[in-house]
Amino acid sequence: MPRTARKKTFDAIFHVMARSISEVDLYKDNDDKKRYMSLIKKYQQLYEFKVYSYCLMDNHVHLIIDANGSDISRVMHGINFSYVQYFNKKYNRHGHLFQDRFKSKIITNERYLITVSAYIHNNPTDMIDYSTEPEKYEFSSLSVYLGLRRDPYEIVDKAFIMDLLGGTSKKAREKYLKLVYKCCDKNFNTEIEFENERTEYRSERKLLVRNYKAEDVVEFIALNMEVSKISLHMKHCRQIVRAKALIVILMRSLCNYKCSSICELLGNITQARVSKLSSIGIQLVNKDEQSRRIVEQFITCYSA
């Protein structure tokens, strides 16, 4: 029976769920969960999507992802494929890890968004150690929502959902916690202290435009990094590698190009090399001020 085509749009918010095959846990220890979170961070840096909530359980994962103009299938394929490679190598195994494709459902309104987020954060109550205190579970964003810790992975945009609850941060947190508790019939410890902050949550959802042209990317990077377009086909030149890395991440994140398409555009390059250049590009943007400034200038210039 053929698969049903996935319903997706580039401006949608998705509830994403992925589950492991029945005989294997998705995460065998906390290091596995940390690796998965690091992969979410890596691909978030590449594709600029937003994460509103997350919860990693032993055999499945829940995410609320704002595509922000990106392709949700490409995002999740990158994360899950990279994780399978890590998992199989670590545990000396082969074959599938995830149960079929990841599941995704478009969130159509604000009330549904808040409800799904609360449901996701209620998941740890299925574990004995967290049955009455889900906010203490490390691999859930609930504690970040409640202001009990800073986001250790720096991936969550909690303000968007909390803003929908209105009022001060203290009131929003109290209201949200009650919603999490209402997701099941268990009794919870609700005596959690919140700081009475005067600030209010304010967040606007602005989509990242991704209709840039590949030739504009090449032209801009070549000019600003002072390399010729012909030299971009050369190998083993540090300046050329840096330029190609920035071209690749811009093509993947802002042009929504597949690796195969980038191979054709740059020529004399494999998909594995494109993947490697993506990683180099992310590192450059994170650690090299000049590279970060060039990318920001490109977005500013072509968004005007």
PyMOL commands that set and color helices and strands:
alter all, ss='L'
color gray80, all
select helices_A, chain A and resi 30-47+72-90+110-126+128-130+134-136+142-145+159-165+169-181+214-224+230-233+238-254+259-266+271-287+289-303
alter helices_A, ss='H'
color red, helices_A
select strands_A, chain A and resi 13-19+50-56+60-66+103-107
alter strands_A, ss='S'
color yellow, strands_A
deselect
rebuild
show_as cartoon
